[in-house]
Amino acid sequence: MDVQVKLFGAFRDCQPEPQVVLALAEGALVADLRAALEAHGRAHWPNFNPALLARSAFASDTSVLRDAQPVPAGVGMAILPPVSGG
């Protein structure tokens, strides 16, 4: 299945488009999506930071998902890096 991932924060600076489409197997988990985004980032983004990806959360249109949860089919996803400040 193709999963569209909206990019936010530092990930948004990695490419001109605000999203990336990644191919995953049906029934893939969020951990699989994280691994696919890491492979994409290492291959295509010179300023990719894998440590930031490790600390970031993935969210569907309605909730933040844990790595052990399945990626919902037909739903857009977002990568949410940690934020700081006040």
PDB file of N, CA, C and O in Angstrom:
ATOM      1  N   MET A   1       0.847  -1.177   0.000  1.00  0.00           N
ATOM      2  CA  MET A   1       0.000   0.000   0.000  1.00  0.00           C
ATOM      3  C   MET A   1       0.890   1.238   0.000  1.00  0.00           C
ATOM      4  O   MET A   1       1.985   1.221   0.562  1.00  0.00           O
ATOM      5  N   ASP A   2       0.432   2.278  -0.613  1.00  0.00           N
ATOM      6  CA  ASP A   2       1.140   3.557  -0.605  1.00  0.00           C
ATOM      7  C   ASP A   2       0.617   4.400   0.553  1.00  0.00           C
ATOM      8  O   ASP A   2      -0.591   4.541   0.743  1.00  0.00           O
ATOM      9  N   VAL A   3       1.541   4.950   1.312  1.00  0.00           N
ATOM     10  CA  VAL A   3       1.186   5.767   2.469  1.00  0.00           C
ATOM     11  C   VAL A   3       1.764   7.164   2.274  1.00  0.00           C
ATOM     12  O   VAL A   3       2.971   7.328   2.092  1.00  0.00           O
ATOM     13  N   GLN A   4       0.898   8.161   2.314  1.00  0.00           N
ATOM     14  CA  GLN A   4       1.338   9.547   2.217  1.00  0.00           C
ATOM     15  C   GLN A   4       1.653  10.042   3.617  1.00  0.00           C
ATOM     16  O   GLN A   4       0.818   9.967   4.519  1.00  0.00           O
ATOM     17  N   VAL A   5       2.873  10.551   3.788  1.00  0.00           N
ATOM     18  CA  VAL A   5       3.316  11.057   5.087  1.00  0.00           C
ATOM     19  C   VAL A   5       3.554  12.556   4.963  1.00  0.00           C
ATOM     20  O   VAL A   5       4.413  12.993   4.197  1.00  0.00           O
ATOM     21  N   LYS A   6       2.796  13.337   5.714  1.00  0.00           N
ATOM     22  CA  LYS A   6       3.002  14.786   5.757  1.00  0.00           C
ATOM     23  C   LYS A   6       4.220  15.074   6.626  1.00  0.00           C
ATOM     24  O   LYS A   6       4.405  14.465   7.680  1.00  0.00           O
ATOM     25  N   LEU A   7       5.039  16.001   6.173  1.00  0.00           N
ATOM     26  CA  LEU A   7       6.285  16.339   6.858  1.00  0.00           C
ATOM     27  C   LEU A   7       6.123  17.639   7.645  1.00  0.00           C
ATOM     28  O   LEU A   7       5.591  18.623   7.129  1.00  0.00           O
ATOM     29  N   PHE A   8       6.580  17.637   8.884  1.00  0.00           N
ATOM     30  CA  PHE A   8       6.510  18.822   9.734  1.00  0.00           C
ATOM     31  C   PHE A   8       7.865  19.079  10.380  1.00  0.00           C
ATOM     32  O   PHE A   8       8.716  18.191  10.436  1.00  0.00           O
ATOM     33  N   GLY A   9       8.053  20.286  10.861  1.00  0.00           N
ATOM     34  CA  GLY A   9       9.271  20.654  11.562  1.00  0.00           C
ATOM     35  C   GLY A   9      10.505  20.482  10.693  1.00  0.00           C
ATOM     36  O   GLY A   9      10.496  20.853   9.519  1.00  0.00           O
ATOM     37  N   ALA A  10      11.560  19.926  11.260  1.00  0.00           N
ATOM     38  CA  ALA A  10      12.821  19.742  10.541  1.00  0.00           C
ATOM     39  C   ALA A  10      12.662  18.849   9.320  1.00  0.00           C
ATOM     40  O   ALA A  10      13.408  18.992   8.352  1.00  0.00           O
ATOM     41  N   PHE A  11      11.702  17.930   9.348  1.00  0.00           N
ATOM     42  CA  PHE A  11      11.480  17.061   8.185  1.00  0.00           C
ATOM     43  C   PHE A  11      10.972  17.869   6.998  1.00  0.00           C
ATOM     44  O   PHE A  11      11.240  17.524   5.847  1.00  0.00           O
ATOM     45  N   ARG A  12      10.254  18.924   7.273  1.00  0.00           N
ATOM     46  CA  ARG A  12       9.723  19.778   6.199  1.00  0.00           C
ATOM     47  C   ARG A  12      10.853  20.465   5.442  1.00  0.00           C
ATOM     48  O   ARG A  12      10.690  20.816   4.273  1.00  0.00           O
ATOM     49  N   ASP A  13      11.974  20.656   6.083  1.00  0.00           N
ATOM     50  CA  ASP A  13      13.127  21.288   5.446  1.00  0.00           C
ATOM     51  C   ASP A  13      13.919  20.331   4.558  1.00  0.00           C
ATOM     52  O   ASP A  13      14.835  20.761   3.858  1.00  0.00           O
ATOM     53  N   CYS A  14      13.588  19.063   4.576  1.00  0.00           N
ATOM     54  CA  CYS A  14      14.361  18.060   3.828  1.00  0.00           C
ATOM     55  C   CYS A  14      14.066  18.046   2.334  1.00  0.00           C
ATOM     56  O   CYS A  14      14.905  17.606   1.548  1.00  0.00           O
ATOM     57  N   GLN A  15      12.901  18.513   1.931  1.00  0.00           N
ATOM     58  CA  GLN A  15      12.538  18.496   0.512  1.00  0.00           C
ATOM     59  C   GLN A  15      11.511  19.583   0.243  1.00  0.00           C
ATOM     60  O   GLN A  15      10.860  20.067   1.169  1.00  0.00           O
ATOM     61  N   PRO A  16      11.361  19.974  -1.030  1.00  0.00           N
ATOM     62  CA  PRO A  16      10.417  21.052  -1.351  1.00  0.00           C
ATOM     63  C   PRO A  16       8.949  20.678  -1.126  1.00  0.00           C
ATOM     64  O   PRO A  16       8.144  21.524  -0.738  1.00  0.00           O
ATOM     65  N   GLU A  17       8.603  19.410  -1.371  1.00  0.00           N
ATOM     66  CA  GLU A  17       7.206  18.998  -1.212  1.00  0.00           C
ATOM     67  C   GLU A  17       6.897  18.775   0.269  1.00  0.00           C
ATOM     68  O   GLU A  17       7.770  18.342   1.022  1.00  0.00           O
ATOM     69  N   PRO A  18       5.667  19.066   0.693  1.00  0.00           N
ATOM     70  CA  PRO A  18       5.324  18.934   2.108  1.00  0.00           C
ATOM     71  C   PRO A  18       4.965  17.505   2.532  1.00  0.00           C
ATOM     72  O   PRO A  18       4.567  17.279   3.674  1.00  0.00           O
ATOM     73  N   GLN A  19       5.105  16.544   1.615  1.00  0.00           N
ATOM     74  CA  GLN A  19       4.799  15.160   1.939  1.00  0.00           C
ATOM     75  C   GLN A  19       5.664  14.226   1.100  1.00  0.00           C
ATOM     76  O   GLN A  19       6.272  14.628   0.108  1.00  0.00           O
ATOM     77  N   VAL A  20       5.699  12.969   1.531  1.00  0.00           N
ATOM     78  CA  VAL A  20       6.399  11.923   0.801  1.00  0.00           C
ATOM     79  C   VAL A  20       5.474  10.709   0.766  1.00  0.00           C
ATOM     80  O   VAL A  20       4.734  10.470   1.721  1.00  0.00           O
ATOM     81  N   VAL A  21       5.506   9.946  -0.313  1.00  0.00           N
ATOM     82  CA  VAL A  21       4.708   8.736  -0.432  1.00  0.00           C
ATOM     83  C   VAL A  21       5.653   7.542  -0.342  1.00  0.00           C
ATOM     84  O   VAL A  21       6.631   7.447  -1.085  1.00  0.00           O
ATOM     85  N   LEU A  22       5.344   6.635   0.579  1.00  0.00           N
ATOM     86  CA  LEU A  22       6.171   5.458   0.811  1.00  0.00           C
ATOM     87  C   LEU A  22       5.356   4.198   0.563  1.00  0.00           C
ATOM     88  O   LEU A  22       4.176   4.142   0.909  1.00  0.00           O
ATOM     89  N   ALA A  23       5.972   3.196  -0.029  1.00  0.00           N
ATOM     90  CA  ALA A  23       5.317   1.919  -0.291  1.00  0.00           C
ATOM     91  C   ALA A  23       5.556   0.980   0.889  1.00  0.00           C
ATOM     92  O   ALA A  23       6.696   0.742   1.289  1.00  0.00           O
ATOM     93  N   LEU A  24       4.471   0.455   1.433  1.00  0.00           N
ATOM     94  CA  LEU A  24       4.534  -0.495   2.537  1.00  0.00           C
ATOM     95  C   LEU A  24       3.694  -1.716   2.203  1.00  0.00           C
ATOM     96  O   LEU A  24       2.774  -1.642   1.388  1.00  0.00           O
ATOM     97  N   ALA A  25       4.007  -2.824   2.825  1.00  0.00           N
ATOM     98  CA  ALA A  25       3.197  -4.025   2.671  1.00  0.00           C
ATOM     99  C   ALA A  25       1.861  -3.833   3.395  1.00  0.00           C
ATOM    100  O   ALA A  25       1.780  -3.098   4.379  1.00  0.00           O
ATOM    101  N   GLU A  26       0.829  -4.494   2.902  1.00  0.00           N
ATOM    102  CA  GLU A  26      -0.456  -4.475   3.595  1.00  0.00           C
ATOM    103  C   GLU A  26      -0.257  -5.002   5.009  1.00  0.00           C
ATOM    104  O   GLU A  26       0.483  -5.964   5.212  1.00  0.00           O
ATOM    105  N   GLY A  27      -0.901  -4.388   5.975  1.00  0.00           N
ATOM    106  CA  GLY A  27      -0.779  -4.808   7.368  1.00  0.00           C
ATOM    107  C   GLY A  27       0.483  -4.314   8.055  1.00  0.00           C
ATOM    108  O   GLY A  27       0.805  -4.765   9.154  1.00  0.00           O
ATOM    109  N   ALA A  28       1.207  -3.388   7.420  1.00  0.00           N
ATOM    110  CA  ALA A  28       2.450  -2.867   7.996  1.00  0.00           C
ATOM    111  C   ALA A  28       2.176  -2.143   9.315  1.00  0.00           C
ATOM    112  O   ALA A  28       1.106  -1.572   9.527  1.00  0.00           O
ATOM    113  N   LEU A  29       3.164  -2.186  10.176  1.00  0.00           N
ATOM    114  CA  LEU A  29       3.091  -1.487  11.458  1.00  0.00           C
ATOM    115  C   LEU A  29       3.737  -0.112  11.331  1.00  0.00           C
ATOM    116  O   LEU A  29       4.446   0.166  10.365  1.00  0.00           O
ATOM    117  N   VAL A  30       3.485   0.735  12.309  1.00  0.00           N
ATOM    118  CA  VAL A  30       4.115   2.051  12.335  1.00  0.00           C
ATOM    119  C   VAL A  30       5.638   1.890  12.365  1.00  0.00           C
ATOM    120  O   VAL A  30       6.348   2.716  11.791  1.00  0.00           O
ATOM    121  N   ALA A  31       6.144   0.864  13.010  1.00  0.00           N
ATOM    122  CA  ALA A  31       7.596   0.608  13.015  1.00  0.00           C
ATOM    123  C   ALA A  31       8.107   0.400  11.590  1.00  0.00           C
ATOM    124  O   ALA A  31       9.215   0.824  11.262  1.00  0.00           O
ATOM    125  N   ASP A  32       7.308  -0.250  10.742  1.00  0.00           N
ATOM    126  CA  ASP A  32       7.687  -0.443   9.338  1.00  0.00           C
ATOM    127  C   ASP A  32       7.698   0.892   8.597  1.00  0.00           C
ATOM    128  O   ASP A  32       8.565   1.143   7.759  1.00  0.00           O
ATOM    129  N   LEU A  33       6.732   1.738   8.914  1.00  0.00           N
ATOM    130  CA  LEU A  33       6.681   3.068   8.310  1.00  0.00           C
ATOM    131  C   LEU A  33       7.901   3.883   8.738  1.00  0.00           C
ATOM    132  O   LEU A  33       8.494   4.584   7.918  1.00  0.00           O
ATOM    133  N   ARG A  34       8.275   3.796   9.997  1.00  0.00           N
ATOM    134  CA  ARG A  34       9.455   4.492  10.500  1.00  0.00           C
ATOM    135  C   ARG A  34      10.705   4.012   9.752  1.00  0.00           C
ATOM    136  O   ARG A  34      11.540   4.824   9.351  1.00  0.00           O
ATOM    137  N   ALA A  35      10.833   2.701   9.565  1.00  0.00           N
ATOM    138  CA  ALA A  35      11.988   2.140   8.852  1.00  0.00           C
ATOM    139  C   ALA A  35      12.003   2.591   7.391  1.00  0.00           C
ATOM    140  O   ALA A  35      13.064   2.892   6.846  1.00  0.00           O
ATOM    141  N   ALA A  36      10.838   2.637   6.762  1.00  0.00           N
ATOM    142  CA  ALA A  36      10.758   3.076   5.364  1.00  0.00           C
ATOM    143  C   ALA A  36      11.130   4.548   5.235  1.00  0.00           C
ATOM    144  O   ALA A  36      11.815   4.936   4.289  1.00  0.00           O
ATOM    145  N   LEU A  37      10.683   5.367   6.181  1.00  0.00           N
ATOM    146  CA  LEU A  37      11.038   6.789   6.129  1.00  0.00           C
ATOM    147  C   LEU A  37      12.532   6.976   6.395  1.00  0.00           C
ATOM    148  O   LEU A  37      13.161   7.849   5.797  1.00  0.00           O
ATOM    149  N   GLU A  38      13.096   6.176   7.274  1.00  0.00           N
ATOM    150  CA  GLU A  38      14.536   6.271   7.519  1.00  0.00           C
ATOM    151  C   GLU A  38      15.318   5.903   6.250  1.00  0.00           C
ATOM    152  O   GLU A  38      16.272   6.593   5.891  1.00  0.00           O
ATOM    153  N   ALA A  39      14.920   4.826   5.577  1.00  0.00           N
ATOM    154  CA  ALA A  39      15.606   4.436   4.340  1.00  0.00           C
ATOM    155  C   ALA A  39      15.478   5.524   3.282  1.00  0.00           C
ATOM    156  O   ALA A  39      16.440   5.830   2.578  1.00  0.00           O
ATOM    157  N   HIS A  40      14.287   6.106   3.174  1.00  0.00           N
ATOM    158  CA  HIS A  40      14.071   7.190   2.209  1.00  0.00           C
ATOM    159  C   HIS A  40      14.937   8.397   2.562  1.00  0.00           C
ATOM    160  O   HIS A  40      15.587   8.977   1.693  1.00  0.00           O
ATOM    161  N   GLY A  41      14.943   8.767   3.830  1.00  0.00           N
ATOM    162  CA  GLY A  41      15.725   9.917   4.266  1.00  0.00           C
ATOM    163  C   GLY A  41      17.211   9.734   4.021  1.00  0.00           C
ATOM    164  O   GLY A  41      17.880  10.652   3.545  1.00  0.00           O
ATOM    165  N   ARG A  42      17.729   8.574   4.335  1.00  0.00           N
ATOM    166  CA  ARG A  42      19.163   8.311   4.121  1.00  0.00           C
ATOM    167  C   ARG A  42      19.515   8.361   2.635  1.00  0.00           C
ATOM    168  O   ARG A  42      20.610   8.787   2.266  1.00  0.00           O
ATOM    169  N   ALA A  43      18.583   7.925   1.784  1.00  0.00           N
ATOM    170  CA  ALA A  43      18.847   7.875   0.343  1.00  0.00           C
ATOM    171  C   ALA A  43      18.654   9.212  -0.365  1.00  0.00           C
ATOM    172  O   ALA A  43      19.316   9.481  -1.368  1.00  0.00           O
ATOM    173  N   HIS A  44      17.745  10.062   0.150  1.00  0.00           N
ATOM    174  CA  HIS A  44      17.335  11.243  -0.606  1.00  0.00           C
ATOM    175  C   HIS A  44      17.555  12.591   0.084  1.00  0.00           C
ATOM    176  O   HIS A  44      17.516  13.628  -0.578  1.00  0.00           O
ATOM    177  N   TRP A  45      17.782  12.597   1.379  1.00  0.00           N
ATOM    178  CA  TRP A  45      17.874  13.867   2.093  1.00  0.00           C
ATOM    179  C   TRP A  45      19.267  14.038   2.707  1.00  0.00           C
ATOM    180  O   TRP A  45      19.575  13.385   3.704  1.00  0.00           O
ATOM    181  N   PRO A  46      20.104  14.888   2.144  1.00  0.00           N
ATOM    182  CA  PRO A  46      21.459  15.070   2.683  1.00  0.00           C
ATOM    183  C   PRO A  46      21.485  15.524   4.144  1.00  0.00           C
ATOM    184  O   PRO A  46      22.416  15.193   4.879  1.00  0.00           O
ATOM    185  N   ASN A  47      20.476  16.275   4.565  1.00  0.00           N
ATOM    186  CA  ASN A  47      20.456  16.784   5.946  1.00  0.00           C
ATOM    187  C   ASN A  47      19.580  15.935   6.872  1.00  0.00           C
ATOM    188  O   ASN A  47      19.167  16.403   7.933  1.00  0.00           O
ATOM    189  N   PHE A  48      19.295  14.688   6.475  1.00  0.00           N
ATOM    190  CA  PHE A  48      18.463  13.786   7.282  1.00  0.00           C
ATOM    191  C   PHE A  48      19.135  13.466   8.614  1.00  0.00           C
ATOM    192  O   PHE A  48      20.339  13.214   8.664  1.00  0.00           O
ATOM    193  N   ASN A  49      18.355  13.478   9.685  1.00  0.00           N
ATOM    194  CA  ASN A  49      18.851  13.198  11.028  1.00  0.00           C
ATOM    195  C   ASN A  49      18.110  11.981  11.583  1.00  0.00           C
ATOM    196  O   ASN A  49      16.982  12.124  12.054  1.00  0.00           O
ATOM    197  N   PRO A  50      18.714  10.781  11.540  1.00  0.00           N
ATOM    198  CA  PRO A  50      18.022   9.588  12.029  1.00  0.00           C
ATOM    199  C   PRO A  50      17.693   9.652  13.521  1.00  0.00           C
ATOM    200  O   PRO A  50      16.709   9.054  13.957  1.00  0.00           O
ATOM    201  N   ALA A  51      18.494  10.360  14.304  1.00  0.00           N
ATOM    202  CA  ALA A  51      18.193  10.487  15.733  1.00  0.00           C
ATOM    203  C   ALA A  51      16.892  11.261  15.947  1.00  0.00           C
ATOM    204  O   ALA A  51      16.131  10.958  16.866  1.00  0.00           O
ATOM    205  N   LEU A  52      16.639  12.253  15.106  1.00  0.00           N
ATOM    206  CA  LEU A  52      15.384  12.996  15.200  1.00  0.00           C
ATOM    207  C   LEU A  52      14.205  12.096  14.851  1.00  0.00           C
ATOM    208  O   LEU A  52      13.163  12.152  15.504  1.00  0.00           O
ATOM    209  N   LEU A  53      14.365  11.276  13.833  1.00  0.00           N
ATOM    210  CA  LEU A  53      13.296  10.340  13.465  1.00  0.00           C
ATOM    211  C   LEU A  53      12.995   9.394  14.626  1.00  0.00           C
ATOM    212  O   LEU A  53      11.832   9.095  14.896  1.00  0.00           O
ATOM    213  N   ALA A  54      14.019   8.931  15.300  1.00  0.00           N
ATOM    214  CA  ALA A  54      13.826   8.005  16.416  1.00  0.00           C
ATOM    215  C   ALA A  54      13.012   8.628  17.547  1.00  0.00           C
ATOM    216  O   ALA A  54      12.307   7.920  18.267  1.00  0.00           O
ATOM    217  N   ARG A  55      13.106   9.951  17.707  1.00  0.00           N
ATOM    218  CA  ARG A  55      12.374  10.655  18.773  1.00  0.00           C
ATOM    219  C   ARG A  55      11.027  11.208  18.321  1.00  0.00           C
ATOM    220  O   ARG A  55      10.296  11.789  19.123  1.00  0.00           O
ATOM    221  N   SER A  56      10.697  11.034  17.056  1.00  0.00           N
ATOM    222  CA  SER A  56       9.473  11.610  16.495  1.00  0.00           C
ATOM    223  C   SER A  56       8.304  10.642  16.595  1.00  0.00           C
ATOM    224  O   SER A  56       8.482   9.432  16.728  1.00  0.00           O
ATOM    225  N   ALA A  57       7.107  11.207  16.528  1.00  0.00           N
ATOM    226  CA  ALA A  57       5.878  10.413  16.584  1.00  0.00           C
ATOM    227  C   ALA A  57       5.209  10.405  15.216  1.00  0.00           C
ATOM    228  O   ALA A  57       5.368  11.332  14.421  1.00  0.00           O
ATOM    229  N   PHE A  58       4.461   9.343  14.961  1.00  0.00           N
ATOM    230  CA  PHE A  58       3.626   9.273  13.771  1.00  0.00           C
ATOM    231  C   PHE A  58       2.173   9.412  14.205  1.00  0.00           C
ATOM    232  O   PHE A  58       1.765   8.873  15.234  1.00  0.00           O
ATOM    233  N   ALA A  59       1.404  10.135  13.412  1.00  0.00           N
ATOM    234  CA  ALA A  59      -0.007  10.337  13.723  1.00  0.00           C
ATOM    235  C   ALA A  59      -0.845  10.116  12.476  1.00  0.00           C
ATOM    236  O   ALA A  59      -0.431  10.428  11.359  1.00  0.00           O
ATOM    237  N   SER A  60      -2.037   9.568  12.698  1.00  0.00           N
ATOM    238  CA  SER A  60      -3.034   9.488  11.635  1.00  0.00           C
ATOM    239  C   SER A  60      -3.832  10.784  11.670  1.00  0.00           C
ATOM    240  O   SER A  60      -3.459  11.727  12.368  1.00  0.00           O
ATOM    241  N   ASP A  61      -4.903  10.833  10.938  1.00  0.00           N
ATOM    242  CA  ASP A  61      -5.754  12.021  10.954  1.00  0.00           C
ATOM    243  C   ASP A  61      -6.415  12.228  12.310  1.00  0.00           C
ATOM    244  O   ASP A  61      -6.864  13.330  12.624  1.00  0.00           O
ATOM    245  N   THR A  62      -6.477  11.151  13.127  1.00  0.00           N
ATOM    246  CA  THR A  62      -7.228  11.252  14.381  1.00  0.00           C
ATOM    247  C   THR A  62      -6.439  10.956  15.646  1.00  0.00           C
ATOM    248  O   THR A  62      -6.889  11.305  16.737  1.00  0.00           O
ATOM    249  N   SER A  63      -5.258  10.313  15.534  1.00  0.00           N
ATOM    250  CA  SER A  63      -4.547   9.958  16.760  1.00  0.00           C
ATOM    251  C   SER A  63      -3.059   9.727  16.524  1.00  0.00           C
ATOM    252  O   SER A  63      -2.618   9.470  15.404  1.00  0.00           O
ATOM    253  N   VAL A  64      -2.305   9.825  17.606  1.00  0.00           N
ATOM    254  CA  VAL A  64      -0.884   9.489  17.590  1.00  0.00           C
ATOM    255  C   VAL A  64      -0.785   7.979  17.762  1.00  0.00           C
ATOM    256  O   VAL A  64      -1.462   7.387  18.603  1.00  0.00           O
ATOM    257  N   LEU A  65       0.075   7.364  16.944  1.00  0.00           N
ATOM    258  CA  LEU A  65       0.173   5.902  16.935  1.00  0.00           C
ATOM    259  C   LEU A  65       1.531   5.438  17.452  1.00  0.00           C
ATOM    260  O   LEU A  65       2.546   6.103  17.244  1.00  0.00           O
ATOM    261  N   ARG A  66       1.538   4.310  18.115  1.00  0.00           N
ATOM    262  CA  ARG A  66       2.779   3.689  18.605  1.00  0.00           C
ATOM    263  C   ARG A  66       3.347   2.771  17.523  1.00  0.00           C
ATOM    264  O   ARG A  66       2.635   2.359  16.607  1.00  0.00           O
ATOM    265  N   ASP A  67       4.627   2.462  17.640  1.00  0.00           N
ATOM    266  CA  ASP A  67       5.290   1.645  16.622  1.00  0.00           C
ATOM    267  C   ASP A  67       4.646   0.274  16.438  1.00  0.00           C
ATOM    268  O   ASP A  67       4.679  -0.272  15.335  1.00  0.00           O
ATOM    269  N   ALA A  68       4.065  -0.289  17.483  1.00  0.00           N
ATOM    270  CA  ALA A  68       3.471  -1.627  17.402  1.00  0.00           C
ATOM    271  C   ALA A  68       2.072  -1.635  16.779  1.00  0.00           C
ATOM    272  O   ALA A  68       1.508  -2.705  16.550  1.00  0.00           O
ATOM    273  N   GLN A  69       1.511  -0.466  16.504  1.00  0.00           N
ATOM    274  CA  GLN A  69       0.171  -0.383  15.920  1.00  0.00           C
ATOM    275  C   GLN A  69       0.237  -0.454  14.404  1.00  0.00           C
ATOM    276  O   GLN A  69       1.223  -0.031  13.801  1.00  0.00           O
ATOM    277  N   PRO A  70      -0.820  -0.991  13.779  1.00  0.00           N
ATOM    278  CA  PRO A  70      -0.844  -1.036  12.314  1.00  0.00           C
ATOM    279  C   PRO A  70      -1.047   0.356  11.710  1.00  0.00           C
ATOM    280  O   PRO A  70      -1.700   1.220  12.295  1.00  0.00           O
ATOM    281  N   VAL A  71      -0.470   0.542  10.532  1.00  0.00           N
ATOM    282  CA  VAL A  71      -0.703   1.771   9.770  1.00  0.00           C
ATOM    283  C   VAL A  71      -2.104   1.660   9.186  1.00  0.00           C
ATOM    284  O   VAL A  71      -2.380   0.701   8.466  1.00  0.00           O
ATOM    285  N   PRO A  72      -2.998   2.602   9.466  1.00  0.00           N
ATOM    286  CA  PRO A  72      -4.351   2.523   8.928  1.00  0.00           C
ATOM    287  C   PRO A  72      -4.342   2.649   7.403  1.00  0.00           C
ATOM    288  O   PRO A  72      -3.685   3.533   6.854  1.00  0.00           O
ATOM    289  N   ALA A  73      -5.057   1.781   6.736  1.00  0.00           N
ATOM    290  CA  ALA A  73      -5.128   1.815   5.278  1.00  0.00           C
ATOM    291  C   ALA A  73      -5.975   2.999   4.824  1.00  0.00           C
ATOM    292  O   ALA A  73      -7.022   3.289   5.403  1.00  0.00           O
ATOM    293  N   GLY A  74      -5.509   3.671   3.787  1.00  0.00           N
ATOM    294  CA  GLY A  74      -6.274   4.753   3.187  1.00  0.00           C
ATOM    295  C   GLY A  74      -6.338   6.031   3.999  1.00  0.00           C
ATOM    296  O   GLY A  74      -7.169   6.897   3.725  1.00  0.00           O
ATOM    297  N   VAL A  75      -5.478   6.160   4.990  1.00  0.00           N
ATOM    298  CA  VAL A  75      -5.487   7.334   5.862  1.00  0.00           C
ATOM    299  C   VAL A  75      -4.138   8.029   5.737  1.00  0.00           C
ATOM    300  O   VAL A  75      -3.100   7.368   5.715  1.00  0.00           O
ATOM    301  N   GLY A  76      -4.144   9.340   5.655  1.00  0.00           N
ATOM    302  CA  GLY A  76      -2.897  10.085   5.639  1.00  0.00           C
ATOM    303  C   GLY A  76      -2.212  10.009   6.988  1.00  0.00           C
ATOM    304  O   GLY A  76      -2.862   9.933   8.030  1.00  0.00           O
ATOM    305  N   MET A  77      -0.896  10.030   6.952  1.00  0.00           N
ATOM    306  CA  MET A  77      -0.100  10.001   8.171  1.00  0.00           C
ATOM    307  C   MET A  77       0.731  11.272   8.241  1.00  0.00           C
ATOM    308  O   MET A  77       0.883  11.981   7.245  1.00  0.00           O
ATOM    309  N   ALA A  78       1.267  11.555   9.418  1.00  0.00           N
ATOM    310  CA  ALA A  78       2.151  12.700   9.608  1.00  0.00           C
ATOM    311  C   ALA A  78       3.293  12.283  10.510  1.00  0.00           C
ATOM    312  O   ALA A  78       3.119  11.464  11.412  1.00  0.00           O
ATOM    313  N   ILE A  79       4.468  12.852  10.260  1.00  0.00           N
ATOM    314  CA  ILE A  79       5.618  12.666  11.145  1.00  0.00           C
ATOM    315  C   ILE A  79       5.747  13.932  11.979  1.00  0.00           C
ATOM    316  O   ILE A  79       5.849  15.033  11.438  1.00  0.00           O
ATOM    317  N   LEU A  80       5.743  13.771  13.300  1.00  0.00           N
ATOM    318  CA  LEU A  80       5.730  14.899  14.227  1.00  0.00           C
ATOM    319  C   LEU A  80       7.007  14.881  15.065  1.00  0.00           C
ATOM    320  O   LEU A  80       7.112  14.110  16.019  1.00  0.00           O
ATOM    321  N   PRO A  81       7.976  15.728  14.714  1.00  0.00           N
ATOM    322  CA  PRO A  81       9.186  15.779  15.531  1.00  0.00           C
ATOM    323  C   PRO A  81       8.889  16.433  16.878  1.00  0.00           C
ATOM    324  O   PRO A  81       7.919  17.179  17.013  1.00  0.00           O
ATOM    325  N   PRO A  82       9.733  16.148  17.876  1.00  0.00           N
ATOM    326  CA  PRO A  82       9.540  16.809  19.171  1.00  0.00           C
ATOM    327  C   PRO A  82       9.723  18.315  19.038  1.00  0.00           C
ATOM    328  O   PRO A  82      10.472  18.790  18.184  1.00  0.00           O
ATOM    329  N   VAL A  83       9.042  19.043  19.879  1.00  0.00           N
ATOM    330  CA  VAL A  83       9.149  20.505  19.858  1.00  0.00           C
ATOM    331  C   VAL A  83       9.613  20.982  21.228  1.00  0.00           C
ATOM    332  O   VAL A  83       9.453  20.288  22.232  1.00  0.00           O
ATOM    333  N   SER A  84      10.183  22.164  21.246  1.00  0.00           N
ATOM    334  CA  SER A  84      10.582  22.765  22.513  1.00  0.00           C
ATOM    335  C   SER A  84      10.365  24.260  22.421  1.00  0.00           C
ATOM    336  O   SER A  84      10.109  24.796  21.342  1.00  0.00           O
ATOM    337  N   GLY A  85      10.465  24.906  23.515  1.00  0.00           N
ATOM    338  CA  GLY A  85      10.250  26.348  23.533  1.00  0.00           C
ATOM    339  C   GLY A  85       9.079  26.692  24.417  1.00  0.00           C
ATOM    340  O   GLY A  85       8.549  25.843  25.134  1.00  0.00           O
ATOM    341  N   GLY A  86       8.689  27.923  24.359  1.00  0.00           N
ATOM    342  CA  GLY A  86       7.630  28.299  25.270  1.00  0.00           C
ATOM    343  C   GLY A  86       6.795  29.392  24.801  1.00  0.00           C
ATOM    344  O   GLY A  86       5.861  29.797  25.494  1.00  0.00           O
TER     345      GLY A  86
END
